[in-house]
């Protein structure tokens, strides 16, 4: 049996947006993932926005902006991580040469 679709409260929309903002600003990716999953879970039961009041649609717009900012934060972090991994791959031979010159072994080659 499907749940009836409902109009979320302004407070619910504001709280979801605030959680996305706080988690994104803090770089707390687990918290951000939980907030996003909660948004998806709740939104599945929302009536179409055309059925909402003006206040709820305004709160939805703010939530969309918070979600877009969180998405941009994630994309920026992924770019940074990608650049870091590229630098690590490119420098691997230098690190190995340095380690070998000091008598260190690659952990994968230790016997």
Secondary structure by P-SEA (a helix, b strand, c coil): ccccbbbbcaaaaaaaaaaaaaaaaacaaaaaaaaaaaaaaaaaaccccccccaaaaaaaaaaaaaaaaaaaaaaaaaaaaaaaaaaaaaaaaaaaaaaaaaccccccccc
